[in-house]
Amino acid sequence: MAEKKNKVTFESVMADIKARRLAPVYLLMGAEGYFIDRISAAIEESVLAPEEKDFNQTVVYGIDTTPVQIADMARRFPMMAEYQVIIVKEAQNLKGWEPLEKYCEKPVPSTILVLCYKNGTIDRRKKIVTRAAQTGVLFESARLKDNEIMPFVNRYLTSHGAEADPKAAQMVADHIGADVSRLCSELDKVMISLPADHRKVTPEIVEREIGVSKDYNPFELKNAIVNKDIVKANRIVKYFNKNPKAASLYSILPLLFSYFQNLMIAHYVKDKTNQRAVAQELGLSSEWGVKDYMTGMKNYTAVKTLNIIHKMREIDAKSKGLDNPNTGADELLRELIFFILH
């Protein structure tokens, strides 16, 4: 198989598996285990018919096997089936890749070998990586970045025949963060509750199904800060202090840090009055999200933004006990919000 010219994405790999455009080798590696598990499960569940699996599907673990054994298995031919499938889970525990490097030079077309390398990536200069890319599929499963969470929420809903209004999607993204397994689990729960004739997720549905208040949540706090609405921000912080399960300093701090870090970048965009230019510089997939930064640049100068970032680092250190003998998280949150807004 020739080396792929287009970027290999989770969606493209899953689409190829569904269409039975199968590769002889799949090297799945990266820090985000969810996508690796989904791809390997799709191959495990769909390539062979149930009656073919007993003789033609093998699942092994890296800690219990060797590259020599895996290469030997891969060179066998299927029994009364078009393919044999070999899935190696926890491949990061394998020692010595040379036998598999040699196998990947000329893999057996009737074997589908899936190597699941989690919690990291293999050095791309290694032969196993280059050869897997040349003769099969090399997929890197990276953790979602902050600006990728909301687009992922929208893509996941769309792929299941649903959609969300922007506030609802942002509420989910801000409340759950980059934990993809939990994101999908919560979105599945939300979609089950949707009527068949109206598959749209609203803030009210998120509030009911996930337990995020549509009025008192980190998204609304960030919105109040962006708009410098001091009364609303203080009202939300007071609610958090009385309802610690709703949000905490530890969930709010990364959200605000990400916003002000991007706001600092926005301040130095050459044409910062152009929404499209700012969106492109920040890597935002839509101009809906850039509005917060256009408003933020009006309410916070570059110098104030830099001071806020320094303050957040100070608060983060204090929350971990550095130079802080007894100030609680709720008081630190109030201190931070006051500094930002004044």
C-alpha positions as CSV (number, residue, x, y, z in Angstrom):
1,M,0.0,0.0,0.0
2,A,1.4,3.4,-0.9
3,E,2.1,6.0,1.8
4,K,-1.0,8.1,2.5
5,K,-0.9,11.6,1.0
6,N,-3.8,12.9,3.0
7,K,-3.8,13.3,6.7
8,V,-4.9,10.2,8.6
9,T,-7.7,11.1,11.0
10,F,-9.9,9.1,13.2
11,E,-12.8,9.8,10.9
12,S,-10.9,8.7,7.8
13,V,-9.7,5.5,9.4
14,M,-13.2,4.6,10.6
15,A,-14.7,5.4,7.2
16,D,-12.2,3.1,5.5
17,I,-12.9,0.3,7.9
18,K,-16.7,0.7,7.3
19,A,-16.2,0.6,3.6
20,R,-13.9,-2.4,3.9
21,R,-10.9,-0.5,2.5
22,L,-8.7,-2.5,4.9
23,A,-4.9,-2.1,5.4
24,P,-2.6,-5.0,6.2
25,V,-1.0,-3.1,9.1
26,Y,-2.4,-0.6,11.6
27,L,0.0,1.2,14.0
28,L,-2.2,3.1,16.4
29,M,-0.2,5.2,18.9
30,G,-0.7,8.2,21.1
31,A,-1.7,9.6,24.5
32,E,-5.5,9.5,23.9
33,G,-6.5,5.9,24.3
34,Y,-10.2,6.4,23.3
35,F,-9.5,6.7,19.6
36,I,-7.1,3.7,19.6
37,D,-9.8,1.6,21.4
38,R,-12.5,2.7,18.9
39,I,-10.5,1.8,15.8
40,S,-9.3,-1.6,17.2
41,A,-12.8,-2.4,18.3
42,A,-14.2,-1.6,14.9
43,I,-11.7,-4.0,13.2
44,E,-12.3,-6.6,15.9
45,E,-16.1,-6.4,15.5
46,S,-16.6,-5.9,11.8
47,V,-13.9,-7.5,9.6
48,L,-14.7,-11.2,10.3
49,A,-18.1,-12.9,10.4
50,P,-18.9,-14.5,13.9
51,E,-18.3,-18.0,12.5
52,E,-14.9,-17.0,11.2
53,K,-13.5,-15.5,14.4
54,D,-12.6,-18.7,16.3
55,F,-9.9,-19.7,13.8
56,N,-9.0,-16.3,12.3
57,Q,-9.0,-13.7,15.1
58,T,-6.3,-13.4,17.7
59,V,-6.0,-10.9,20.5
60,V,-2.7,-10.7,22.4
61,Y,-1.1,-8.3,24.9
62,G,2.4,-6.8,24.5
63,I,3.5,-7.9,28.0
64,D,2.6,-11.6,27.2
65,T,4.1,-12.0,23.8
66,T,7.1,-11.0,21.6
67,P,7.5,-9.4,18.2
68,V,8.9,-12.7,16.9
69,Q,5.7,-14.5,17.9
70,I,3.5,-11.8,16.5
71,A,5.4,-11.7,13.1
72,D,5.1,-15.5,12.9
73,M,1.3,-15.4,13.6
74,A,1.0,-12.6,10.9
75,R,2.6,-14.8,8.3
76,R,0.0,-17.5,8.6
77,F,-2.9,-17.7,6.2
78,P,-6.6,-17.5,7.2
79,M,-8.7,-20.7,7.4
80,M,-11.9,-20.6,5.3
81,A,-12.0,-16.8,5.4
82,E,-10.7,-13.8,3.5
83,Y,-8.7,-12.4,6.3
84,Q,-7.1,-13.2,9.7
85,V,-7.1,-10.5,12.3
86,I,-4.3,-10.1,14.9
87,I,-4.8,-7.3,17.5
88,V,-1.9,-6.5,19.8
89,K,-3.1,-4.6,22.8
90,E,-0.7,-2.6,25.1
91,A,1.9,-2.8,22.4
92,Q,4.0,-0.3,24.3
93,N,5.2,-3.2,26.4
94,L,6.8,-5.0,23.4
95,K,10.6,-5.3,23.5
96,G,12.6,-5.2,20.2
97,W,10.7,-4.1,17.1
98,E,13.1,-5.6,14.5
99,P,11.0,-8.7,13.6
100,L,7.9,-6.5,13.1
101,E,9.9,-4.0,11.2
102,K,10.9,-6.7,8.7
103,Y,7.4,-8.0,8.5
104,C,6.0,-4.5,7.7
105,E,8.4,-4.3,4.7
106,K,6.1,-6.9,3.0
107,P,3.1,-7.7,5.1
108,V,0.8,-10.6,4.2
109,P,-2.2,-9.1,2.3
110,S,-4.7,-11.6,4.0
111,T,-3.5,-10.6,7.5
112,I,-4.8,-7.5,9.3
113,L,-2.3,-6.7,12.0
114,V,-3.3,-4.0,14.6
115,L,-0.7,-2.7,17.0
116,C,-2.2,-0.6,19.8
117,Y,0.6,1.5,21.4
118,K,-0.9,3.6,24.2
119,N,0.2,6.4,26.5
120,G,2.8,7.8,24.2
121,T,4.2,7.6,20.7
122,I,7.1,5.8,19.0
123,D,10.0,7.9,17.7
124,R,8.9,8.6,14.1
125,R,12.5,8.0,13.0
126,K,12.2,4.3,13.9
127,K,11.7,1.8,11.1
128,I,8.5,0.4,12.6
129,V,6.9,3.8,12.2
130,T,8.1,4.5,8.6
131,R,7.4,1.0,7.4
132,A,3.9,0.9,9.0
133,A,3.1,4.2,7.3
134,Q,4.4,3.0,3.9
135,T,2.5,-0.4,3.8
136,G,-0.5,0.3,6.1
137,V,-2.0,3.0,8.4
138,L,-0.1,5.1,10.9
139,F,-2.5,6.9,13.2
140,E,-1.5,9.1,16.1
141,S,-4.2,9.5,18.7
142,A,-3.4,12.9,20.3
143,R,-5.2,14.4,23.3
144,L,-7.7,17.1,22.4
145,K,-6.5,20.6,22.7
146,D,-8.7,23.2,24.4
147,N,-9.8,24.7,21.1
148,E,-10.6,21.2,19.7
149,I,-13.0,20.1,22.4
150,M,-16.1,22.0,21.2
151,P,-15.6,21.0,17.5
152,F,-15.3,17.4,18.7
153,V,-18.6,17.7,20.6
154,N,-20.3,19.0,17.5
155,R,-18.7,16.3,15.2
156,Y,-19.7,13.5,17.6
157,L,-23.3,14.7,17.8
158,T,-23.5,15.2,14.0
159,S,-22.2,11.7,13.4
160,H,-25.1,10.4,15.5
161,G,-27.7,12.5,13.8
162,A,-28.0,15.2,16.4
163,E,-26.8,18.8,16.8
164,A,-26.3,21.3,19.6
165,D,-26.7,25.1,19.8
166,P,-23.4,26.8,20.5
167,K,-24.0,27.5,24.2
168,A,-25.0,23.9,24.9
169,A,-21.9,22.6,23.1
170,Q,-19.7,25.0,25.0
171,M,-21.3,24.0,28.4
172,V,-20.5,20.4,27.7
173,A,-16.9,21.2,26.6
174,D,-16.2,23.5,29.5
175,H,-17.7,21.1,32.1
176,I,-16.1,17.9,31.0
177,G,-12.9,19.1,29.3
178,A,-10.6,16.9,27.1
179,D,-11.5,13.5,28.7
180,V,-12.8,12.0,25.4
181,S,-14.2,8.8,27.0
182,R,-16.3,10.8,29.5
183,L,-17.3,13.3,26.8
184,C,-18.7,10.6,24.6
185,S,-20.4,8.9,27.6
186,E,-22.2,12.1,28.6
187,L,-23.1,12.9,25.0
188,D,-24.5,9.4,24.6
189,K,-26.6,10.0,27.7
190,V,-27.9,13.3,26.3
191,M,-28.8,11.9,22.9
192,I,-30.8,9.0,24.4
193,S,-33.0,11.7,26.0
194,L,-33.7,13.5,22.6
195,P,-37.0,12.9,20.8
196,A,-36.7,11.2,17.5
197,D,-38.2,14.2,15.6
198,H,-36.1,16.9,17.3
199,R,-32.5,15.9,17.7
200,K,-31.1,19.2,19.0
201,V,-29.3,19.6,22.3
202,T,-30.1,22.8,24.2
203,P,-28.7,24.3,27.4
204,E,-31.8,23.1,29.2
205,I,-31.2,19.5,28.1
206,V,-27.5,19.7,29.2
207,E,-28.6,21.1,32.6
208,R,-31.1,18.2,33.0
209,E,-29.0,15.3,31.7
210,I,-25.5,16.2,32.7
211,G,-26.2,18.3,35.8
212,V,-24.7,21.6,34.6
213,S,-26.7,24.6,35.5
214,K,-27.4,26.7,32.4
215,D,-27.1,29.9,34.5
216,Y,-24.3,28.9,37.0
217,N,-21.5,27.1,35.3
218,P,-17.9,27.9,34.3
219,F,-19.1,28.8,30.8
220,E,-21.3,31.5,32.2
221,L,-18.6,32.7,34.6
222,K,-16.2,33.1,31.6
223,N,-18.9,34.9,29.7
224,A,-19.4,37.3,32.5
225,I,-15.6,37.9,32.7
226,V,-15.3,38.4,29.0
227,N,-18.0,41.0,29.1
228,K,-16.7,42.5,32.4
229,D,-20.1,41.9,34.0
230,I,-19.0,42.3,37.6
231,V,-22.4,41.7,39.2
232,K,-23.0,38.5,37.2
233,A,-19.5,37.2,37.9
234,N,-19.8,37.7,41.6
235,R,-23.2,36.1,41.7
236,I,-21.9,33.0,40.0
237,V,-18.8,32.8,42.2
238,K,-21.1,33.1,45.3
239,Y,-23.2,30.2,43.9
240,F,-20.1,28.1,43.4
241,N,-19.0,28.7,47.0
242,K,-22.4,27.5,48.3
243,N,-22.5,24.6,45.8
244,P,-19.0,23.3,45.5
245,K,-20.1,20.4,43.2
246,A,-21.1,22.8,40.6
247,A,-17.6,24.0,39.9
248,S,-14.3,24.7,41.7
249,L,-11.1,26.7,41.3
250,Y,-9.5,23.6,39.9
251,S,-12.0,23.3,37.0
252,I,-12.3,27.1,36.4
253,L,-8.6,28.0,36.4
254,P,-7.6,26.0,33.3
255,L,-10.7,27.4,31.4
256,L,-9.8,31.0,32.2
257,F,-6.0,30.4,31.6
258,S,-6.8,29.0,28.2
259,Y,-9.0,32.0,27.4
260,F,-6.5,34.7,28.5
261,Q,-3.6,32.9,26.9
262,N,-5.5,33.0,23.6
263,L,-6.5,36.6,24.2
264,M,-2.8,37.5,24.6
265,I,-2.2,36.0,21.1
266,A,-5.2,37.8,19.7
267,H,-3.8,41.2,20.9
268,Y,-0.8,40.7,18.6
269,V,-2.7,39.5,15.5
270,K,-1.6,41.9,12.7
271,D,-5.2,42.7,11.7
272,K,-6.9,42.2,15.1
273,T,-10.1,44.0,14.0
274,N,-10.7,41.2,11.5
275,Q,-12.6,38.3,13.1
276,R,-11.6,35.9,10.4
277,A,-7.9,36.7,10.9
278,V,-8.1,36.3,14.6
279,A,-10.0,33.0,14.3
280,Q,-7.4,31.7,11.9
281,E,-4.5,32.7,14.2
282,L,-6.2,31.0,17.2
283,G,-7.1,27.9,15.2
284,L,-10.8,28.3,15.8
285,S,-13.0,26.3,13.4
286,S,-15.8,28.9,13.4
287,E,-16.2,32.6,13.9
288,W,-18.7,32.0,16.7
289,G,-16.0,31.4,19.2
290,V,-13.9,34.4,18.1
291,K,-16.5,36.9,19.4
292,D,-15.4,36.4,22.9
293,Y,-11.9,37.4,21.9
294,M,-13.1,40.5,20.0
295,T,-15.0,41.6,23.1
296,G,-12.1,40.6,25.4
297,M,-9.7,42.8,23.5
298,K,-12.0,45.8,24.1
299,N,-12.3,45.1,27.9
300,Y,-8.7,44.0,28.7
301,T,-5.6,45.6,27.3
302,A,-2.6,43.5,26.4
303,V,-0.8,44.6,29.6
304,K,-3.8,43.8,31.8
305,T,-4.1,40.4,30.0
306,L,-0.4,39.6,30.8
307,N,-0.9,40.6,34.4
308,I,-4.0,38.3,34.6
309,I,-2.0,35.4,33.3
310,H,0.7,36.1,35.9
311,K,-2.0,36.3,38.6
312,M,-3.5,32.9,37.5
313,R,0.0,31.3,37.8
314,E,0.3,32.7,41.3
315,I,-3.2,31.5,42.2
316,D,-2.4,28.0,40.7
317,A,0.8,27.8,42.9
318,K,-1.1,28.9,46.0
319,S,-3.8,26.3,45.3
320,K,-1.0,23.7,45.5
321,G,0.2,25.0,48.8
322,L,3.2,27.1,47.6
323,D,3.6,30.2,49.8
324,N,0.1,29.6,51.1
325,P,-0.3,28.2,54.6
326,N,-4.1,28.4,55.0
327,T,-6.0,30.2,52.2
328,G,-8.8,28.0,50.8
329,A,-9.7,27.4,47.2
330,D,-12.9,29.4,47.4
331,E,-11.1,32.4,48.7
332,L,-8.4,32.1,46.1
333,L,-11.2,32.0,43.4
334,R,-12.7,35.2,44.8
335,E,-9.2,36.8,44.8
336,L,-8.6,35.9,41.2
337,I,-12.0,37.1,39.9
338,F,-11.6,40.4,41.8
339,F,-8.2,40.9,40.3
340,I,-9.4,40.2,36.8
341,L,-12.4,42.5,36.9
342,H,-10.8,45.5,38.7
